[in-house]
Amino acid sequence: MAKILLEMKNITKTFPGVKALDNVNLQVEEGEIHALVGENGAGKSTLMNVLSGIYPYGSYEGNIIYDGEICKFNTIKDSEHKGIVIIHQELALIPYMTIGENMYLGNERGRSFSINWNETYGEADKYLKIVGLEESSRTLIKDIGVGKQQLVEIAKALAKNAKLLILDEPTASLNEDDSKALLDLLLKFKKQGMTSIIISHKLNEISYVADKITVIRDGSTIETLDKKKDDFSEQRIIQGMVGREMTDRFPKRPNVKIGDVSMEVKNWNVYHPLYTERKVVNNVSFKVHKGEVVGISGLMGAGRTELAMSIFGKSYGTKISGQVFMNGKEVKLNTVQEAIDNKLAYVTEDRKGNGLILSKSIKMNTTLANMSGISNGKVIDTDKEYAVAEEYRKKLKTKCPTVEQNVGNLSGGNQQKVLLAKWMFAEPDILILDEPTRGIDVGAKYEIYCIINDLVAAGKSVIMISSELPEVLGMSDRIYIMNEGRFVGEVSGEEATSELIMSRIVKSGKGE
């Protein structure tokens, strides 16, 4: 019988007004990949923060038994000393430092006040090879893509002699190829005896990589499924997560009459803000109608976000050229305020960096993009501000004790709902949604899809950028395919398939 490496017994964790974990139990065997799944706010990340010492001993009830010993971690350093290393959903890398510097930050090689750089970079290169990265450890983080940055985080964990690796949404920001490479790396580590706990909302990946799945719902352990003897289908996992079957992942949209063109972009060109000779958007033209969802599909780095941000008040790029027409009339969107004034909204993929102020309340974040809607121009009507935030909390089913709560205390999916509320309150006619369901569970995704359907039913236009092909196919009336800064195809929602989209991308990459 396999050895139990980790046992978490009767873990209970309470925040003001909320019981986040209620007698949660978890057993992880040595050398297995164990998945934690549940809806947003179920308590998955909280449980892992308890395990890793982010929430110190004494701030929760219950016991952590690791390698046969009761552990009382007071800091993350305590858990790392035992070989428990957590990699968070938001990568903790410093862009203008090298890979090697990032890997050994706080874990420096050498003596006090005298870092041994040869040893630092030599050791870093060794671990980079293990995770399959060919880059030199002297490369700056900003010069590698998100997929490679995720591998740097894993190399950084290995450099701390990790025995138990915890990965919180490790593929949330990755395309399908990078995700598959990372999952295969975990399987390789498993063969070498590494134990991993993975939190993910991508159920196909969980089915592929996990030996066991523990389902958490509303802060309680529901069940643990074993691949050797239990049904591991996505439908079965969803049933455990949400407590009911979800027969249709994408809500049916009522027959919305697609109207006139609401926005048209012609011959749009954008250059990189730092490397100003590098063109990131190349002569792109497209249009979106009232009552229509237009998907933009492409691999990571295709230029989709750069296109969206450059249109939204030129908030990305340099040497931008081209024309934007709203309802047939050319408009100049030189600032974010001009974009908002012309009823255009952009829901960023980077909710924590650019979308929300984490240290402020749900109430304040909800009304931030439309202050005139809750004030007389000078003084904010706090009662109205509260009423607006409360209305959107109910409409979007945001889980929180009160709208006075700081956004930083919410789960990722609930933060995403606050970000959506912020831009819906700005009352736009056109919404650009950039990865609107990244890191969100299937139940919350369904709710957001229903919101999108409600918006287009009201005559709004939605442009949806997503790296998840099933989402683009399930929600779009038309799809533009983007690769290497160019639009390389346009297909209707009815004729679009994963194979058709990928073949257009591959062909365009070969220069056909």
C-alpha positions in Angstrom: 0.0 0.0 0.0 1.3 3.4 -0.9 2.6 5.7 1.8 0.4 8.7 2.8 2.7 11.7 2.4 0.2 14.3 3.4 -2.9 14.3 5.6 -5.0 17.4 6.4 -7.5 16.6 9.1 -10.6 18.6 10.0 -9.2 21.9 8.7 -11.5 24.8 9.6 -10.6 28.4 8.6 -12.8 31.4 9.3 -12.5 35.0 7.9 -14.7 37.8 9.3 -18.2 36.9 8.3 -17.2 33.8 6.3 -16.3 30.2 7.1 -14.0 29.5 4.2 -13.2 25.9 5.2 -15.4 23.7 7.3 -13.8 20.4 8.6 -12.0 19.7 5.3 -10.1 16.4 5.0 -7.4 15.6 2.4 -5.1 12.6 1.9 -2.4 12.6 -0.7 -0.2 9.5 -1.4 3.5 9.7 -2.1 4.2 9.9 -5.9 0.7 10.7 -7.0 -0.8 13.7 -8.8 -3.8 14.8 -6.7 -6.3 17.3 -8.1 -8.4 19.8 -6.1 -11.5 20.9 -7.9 -14.5 23.1 -6.9 -16.4 26.2 -7.8 -14.9 29.6 -7.2 -14.9 30.4 -3.5 -15.1 26.7 -2.6 -11.9 27.0 -0.5 -9.3 25.3 -2.7 -6.7 28.1 -2.6 -7.4 28.8 1.1 -6.7 25.1 1.9 -3.4 25.3 0.1 -2.5 28.6 1.8 -3.1 26.8 5.1 -0.8 23.9 4.0 2.0 26.2 2.8 2.1 28.4 6.0 0.7 31.5 4.3 -2.1 31.2 6.9 0.0 30.3 10.0 -0.6 27.7 12.6 -3.1 29.0 15.1 -5.1 30.9 12.5 -7.0 27.7 11.6 -8.3 24.6 13.4 -7.2 21.0 12.6 -3.9 19.3 11.9 -1.5 19.0 9.0 0.4 15.7 9.1 3.3 15.6 6.6 5.6 12.7 6.2 4.3 11.2 9.5 4.8 14.3 11.5 2.4 17.0 12.8 3.5 20.3 11.2 2.9 23.8 12.6 4.0 26.1 9.8 4.2 29.8 10.8 5.6 31.1 7.5 6.0 29.9 3.9 9.7 29.3 4.6 8.7 26.7 7.2 6.8 24.6 4.6 9.5 25.1 2.0 12.1 23.8 4.5 10.0 20.5 4.5 10.0 20.4 0.7 6.4 21.8 0.2 6.5 24.4 -2.5 3.5 26.3 -3.8 3.3 28.0 -7.3 0.5 30.6 -7.3 -1.9 31.4 -10.2 -0.3 34.9 -10.5 3.3 34.4 -11.3 5.7 36.0 -8.7 8.5 36.9 -11.1 10.3 40.3 -11.5 10.4 41.2 -15.2 13.6 43.2 -15.2 15.6 40.6 -13.3 17.2 37.5 -15.0 15.8 34.0 -14.8 18.6 33.0 -12.4 18.1 36.0 -10.1 14.4 35.2 -9.9 15.0 31.6 -9.2 17.3 32.2 -6.2 15.7 35.4 -4.8 15.4 34.8 -1.1 17.4 31.5 -1.6 20.7 33.1 -2.6 23.9 31.1 -3.4 27.0 32.1 -1.6 27.7 33.9 1.7 26.1 36.8 3.4 26.7 40.1 1.4 28.6 38.0 -1.2 26.4 36.2 -3.8 28.2 33.5 -5.9 26.9 34.4 -9.3 28.7 31.5 -11.1 27.0 29.0 -8.8 23.7 30.9 -9.1 23.6 30.8 -12.9 25.2 27.3 -13.1 22.6 25.8 -10.8 19.7 27.7 -12.5 20.8 26.4 -15.9 20.7 22.9 -14.5 17.1 23.2 -13.4 16.0 25.0 -16.6 17.2 21.9 -18.5 15.2 19.6 -16.2 12.0 21.5 -17.1 12.9 21.7 -20.8 13.8 25.3 -21.1 16.7 26.1 -23.5 17.0 29.8 -22.5 20.1 30.9 -20.6 19.4 31.7 -16.9 20.9 35.2 -17.7 17.9 36.0 -19.9 15.5 38.7 -18.5 12.1 37.4 -17.5 10.4 40.1 -19.6 12.0 38.6 -22.7 10.3 35.2 -22.4 6.6 34.3 -22.8 4.1 33.4 -20.1 4.4 29.6 -20.9 8.1 29.7 -20.3 7.7 31.9 -17.2 5.5 29.1 -15.7 8.3 26.7 -16.3 10.7 29.0 -14.6 8.4 28.9 -11.5 8.6 25.1 -11.6 12.4 25.2 -12.0 12.5 27.7 -9.0 10.5 25.2 -7.0 12.8 22.3 -7.9 15.8 24.5 -6.8 14.1 24.5 -3.3 14.3 20.7 -3.3 10.5 20.3 -3.6 9.0 17.0 -2.6 5.4 18.1 -2.7 4.6 20.6 -5.5 1.4 22.6 -5.3 0.2 24.2 -8.5 -2.7 26.7 -8.4 -4.2 27.1 -11.9 -0.8 26.4 -13.6 -2.3 26.5 -17.2 -4.7 29.4 -16.8 -2.6 31.7 -18.9 -1.2 29.1 -21.3 -2.3 28.0 -24.8 -3.1 24.3 -25.5 0.5 23.4 -26.6 2.1 25.0 -23.5 -0.5 23.5 -21.2 0.1 20.0 -22.6 3.9 20.4 -22.2 3.5 21.4 -18.6 1.1 18.5 -17.8 3.5 16.1 -19.5 6.3 17.5 -17.3 4.2 16.8 -14.2 3.8 13.2 -15.4 7.5 12.9 -15.9 8.2 14.2 -12.4 5.6 11.7 -11.1 7.7 8.8 -12.6 10.7 10.2 -10.7 8.7 10.1 -7.4 7.5 13.7 -7.2 4.1 14.3 -5.5 1.9 17.1 -6.9 -1.3 18.8 -5.9 -3.0 20.6 -8.8 -5.9 23.1 -8.7 -7.5 23.7 -12.1 -10.8 24.5 -13.7 -9.8 22.8 -16.9 -11.4 19.5 -16.4 -10.0 17.8 -19.5 -6.5 18.5 -18.1 -7.5 17.1 -14.7 -8.8 13.9 -16.3 -5.6 13.6 -18.2 -3.0 14.2 -15.5 -4.6 13.3 -12.1 -4.6 10.0 -10.2 -7.2 11.2 -7.7 -9.6 14.1 -7.5 -10.9 15.7 -4.3 -14.0 17.8 -4.8 -14.6 20.8 -2.4 -17.9 22.6 -2.4 -18.8 25.6 -0.1 -15.7 25.0 2.1 -16.4 21.3 2.7 -15.0 18.1 1.3 -17.6 16.4 -0.9 -15.8 13.3 -2.2 -12.5 11.9 -3.6 -12.5 10.1 -6.9 -9.9 7.5 -7.8 -9.0 7.1 -11.5 -8.5 3.3 -11.0 -12.1 2.7 -9.9 -14.3 5.8 -10.3 -15.9 7.6 -13.2 -13.4 10.3 -14.2 -15.5 12.0 -16.9 -15.9 15.8 -17.0 -19.7 15.4 -16.5 -19.1 13.3 -13.3 -16.6 15.9 -12.0 -19.0 18.8 -12.7 -21.8 17.0 -10.9 -19.6 16.8 -7.8 -18.5 20.4 -8.0 -21.9 22.0 -8.5 -24.1 19.4 -6.9 -26.1 18.9 -10.1 -25.7 17.7 -13.6 -24.9 20.4 -16.3 -26.0 18.9 -19.6 -25.2 22.0 -21.6 -22.0 23.9 -21.0 -23.1 26.8 -23.2 -26.6 28.3 -22.6 -28.8 28.5 -25.6 -29.1 32.0 -27.0 -32.6 33.2 -27.9 -32.9 34.1 -31.6 -31.4 37.5 -31.4 -31.9 39.7 -34.5 -28.4 40.8 -35.5 -28.6 44.4 -36.5 -26.5 47.1 -38.1 -22.7 47.4 -37.8 -21.9 49.0 -34.4 -18.1 49.2 -34.8 -15.8 48.8 -37.7 -12.0 48.8 -37.6 -10.0 49.4 -40.9 -6.3 48.8 -41.6 -5.3 48.8 -38.0 -1.5 48.7 -37.3 0.3 48.7 -34.0 4.0 48.6 -33.1 5.5 47.3 -29.8 5.9 50.0 -27.2 9.6 49.1 -26.4 10.8 47.4 -29.6 9.3 50.1 -31.8 10.3 48.4 -35.1 8.4 45.3 -34.2 4.8 45.3 -35.7 2.4 43.4 -33.4 -0.8 44.1 -35.2 -0.6 44.1 -39.0 -3.2 45.7 -41.1 -6.2 44.2 -39.3 -9.8 45.0 -40.4 -13.0 43.7 -38.8 -16.5 44.7 -37.8 -19.1 43.7 -35.2 -22.9 44.1 -35.4 -25.5 45.0 -32.8 -26.7 41.8 -31.1 -23.6 39.8 -32.2 -20.9 37.9 -30.4 -17.7 38.0 -32.4 -14.9 35.7 -31.3 -11.2 36.3 -31.9 -9.3 33.0 -31.8 -5.5 32.5 -32.0 -2.5 31.1 -30.1 -0.8 32.9 -27.3 1.2 35.8 -28.7 -1.0 36.2 -31.8 -1.6 39.8 -31.0 -5.2 39.6 -29.8 -4.8 41.5 -26.5 -2.5 44.0 -28.2 -5.2 44.7 -30.8 -8.0 45.1 -28.1 -5.9 47.4 -25.9 -4.7 49.6 -28.8 -8.3 50.1 -29.9 -9.4 50.9 -26.4 -8.0 54.4 -26.1 -4.5 53.4 -27.4 -3.7 51.9 -24.1 -1.1 49.7 -25.7 1.5 50.2 -28.4 3.1 52.9 -30.5 2.9 54.2 -34.1 -0.8 53.2 -34.1 -2.6 53.8 -37.4 -5.9 52.9 -38.9 -9.6 54.0 -38.6 -12.4 53.2 -36.1 -16.0 53.7 -37.1 -18.9 53.7 -34.6 -22.4 53.4 -36.1 -20.9 54.4 -39.4 -19.2 57.5 -38.2 -15.4 57.8 -37.8 -14.2 58.4 -34.2 -10.9 59.2 -32.6 -10.2 57.1 -29.5 -6.9 58.6 -28.4 -7.5 58.1 -24.6 -9.3 55.6 -22.5 -11.9 58.2 -21.5 -12.6 58.9 -25.2 -13.2 55.2 -25.7 -15.6 55.0 -22.7 -17.4 58.2 -23.9 -18.0 56.4 -27.2 -19.6 53.5 -25.4 -16.7 51.1 -25.7 -15.5 49.0 -22.8 -12.5 46.6 -22.4 -12.6 43.9 -19.8 -8.9 43.1 -19.3 -7.4 39.6 -19.0 -5.2 40.9 -16.2 -7.9 41.5 -13.5 -5.4 41.9 -10.7 -2.8 44.1 -12.5 -5.0 46.4 -14.6 -8.6 45.6 -14.0 -9.3 46.1 -10.3 -7.9 47.9 -7.2 -7.5 44.9 -4.9 -7.1 47.0 -1.7 -10.5 48.7 -2.3 -14.1 47.6 -1.8 -16.3 45.8 -4.3 -18.6 48.9 -4.1 -15.8 51.2 -5.2 -14.5 49.0 -7.9 -18.0 48.4 -9.4 -18.6 52.2 -9.9 -15.0 53.2 -10.9 -15.6 53.4 -14.7 -18.8 55.5 -14.4 -18.4 57.9 -11.5 -20.9 60.3 -13.1 -23.5 57.6 -12.6 -23.3 57.8 -8.8 -22.5 61.5 -8.3 -23.6 65.0 -9.2 -20.2 65.7 -10.7 -18.6 66.7 -7.4 -19.9 64.6 -4.6 -20.5 60.9 -4.6 -23.9 59.7 -3.5 -22.7 56.8 -1.2 -26.2 55.3 -0.9 -26.5 55.1 -4.7 -23.0 53.7 -4.9 -24.0 50.9 -2.5 -27.3 50.3 -4.3 -25.5 49.9 -7.7 -22.9 47.6 -6.3 -25.6 45.5 -4.5 -27.6 45.3 -7.7 -24.7 43.9 -9.7 -23.7 41.6 -6.9 -27.2 40.0 -7.2 -27.3 40.1 -11.0 -23.9 38.4 -11.4 -24.3 36.1 -8.3 -21.0 37.4 -6.7 -20.2 35.4 -3.6 -19.3 37.9 -0.8 -20.7 38.7 2.7 -21.0 42.4 1.7 -20.1 44.8 -1.1 -18.0 46.7 1.5 -15.5 43.8 1.4 -12.1 44.3 -0.3 -11.9 42.8 -3.8 -8.5 41.3 -2.9 -10.3 38.9 -0.4 -12.5 37.4 -3.2 -11.7 34.3 -5.2 -10.5 34.7 -8.7 -14.0 34.0 -10.3 -15.7 36.5 -8.0 -13.1 39.1 -8.8 -13.9 38.5 -12.5 -17.6 39.1 -11.8 -16.7 42.5 -10.1 -14.6 43.4 -13.2 -17.5 42.6 -15.5 -19.9 44.6 -13.2 -17.5 47.6 -13.4 -17.8 47.8 -17.2 -21.5 46.8 -17.4 -22.2 49.8 -15.1 -20.4 52.0 -17.6 -23.3 51.1 -20.0 -21.2 50.4 -23.1 -22.7 49.5 -26.5 -19.6 47.4 -27.3 -17.8 45.2 -24.9 -14.4 43.7 -25.6 -14.0 40.7 -23.3 -10.4 39.5 -23.0 -10.3 35.9 -21.6 -13.5 36.6 -19.6 -13.6 33.2 -17.9 -9.9 32.6 -17.2 -9.4 30.7 -14.0 -13.2 30.4 -13.4 -15.1 27.2 -12.7 -17.7 25.7 -14.9 -20.7 27.0 -12.9 -19.4 30.6 -12.9 -18.5 30.3 -16.6 -22.1 29.3 -17.3 -23.3 32.4 -15.4 -21.0 34.7 -17.4 -22.1 33.1 -20.7 -25.7 33.9 -19.7 -24.7 37.5 -19.0 -23.1 37.7 -22.4 -26.3 36.4 -24.0 -28.4 39.0 -22.1 -26.1 41.7 -23.3 -26.5 40.8 -27.0 -30.2 40.2 -26.5 -30.4 43.9 -25.4 -28.7 44.9 -28.7 -25.1 45.3 -27.3 -22.1 44.0 -29.3 -19.6 41.6 -27.7 -16.1 40.9 -29.0 -14.7 37.9 -27.1 -11.0 36.9 -27.0 -10.4 33.5 -25.6 -7.7 30.9 -25.7 -10.2 28.1 -25.0 -11.4 27.0 -28.4 -14.6 25.3 -27.1 -15.6 28.6 -25.5 -15.1 30.5 -28.8 -17.0 27.9 -30.7 -19.8 27.6 -28.2 -20.5 31.4 -27.9 -19.6 33.1 -31.2 -21.8 34.1 -34.1 -18.7 34.8 -36.1 -15.0 34.1 -35.5 -11.9 35.9 -36.7 -8.7 33.8 -36.6 -5.6 35.7 -35.7 -1.9 34.6 -36.1 1.3 36.6 -35.8 -0.5 40.0 -35.7 -2.7 39.3 -38.8 -6.3 38.1 -39.3 -5.9 34.9 -41.3 -9.5 33.9 -41.6 -13.1 34.5 -40.8 -15.8 31.8 -40.3 -19.4 31.7 -39.2 -20.3 30.1 -35.9 -22.2 27.4 -37.6 -19.3 26.2 -39.9 -16.5 26.7 -37.3 -14.7 23.7 -35.9 -11.5 23.3 -33.8 -9.8 21.6 -36.7 -10.8 24.4 -39.2 -9.4 27.1 -36.9 -6.2 25.3 -36.1 -5.6 24.5 -39.8 -6.0 28.2 -40.7 -3.4 29.1 -38.1 -1.0 26.4 -39.1 -1.3 27.3 -42.8 -0.8 31.0 -42.2 2.3 30.2 -40.1 3.8 28.3 -43.0 3.1 31.4 -45.2 0.4 29.7 -47.3 
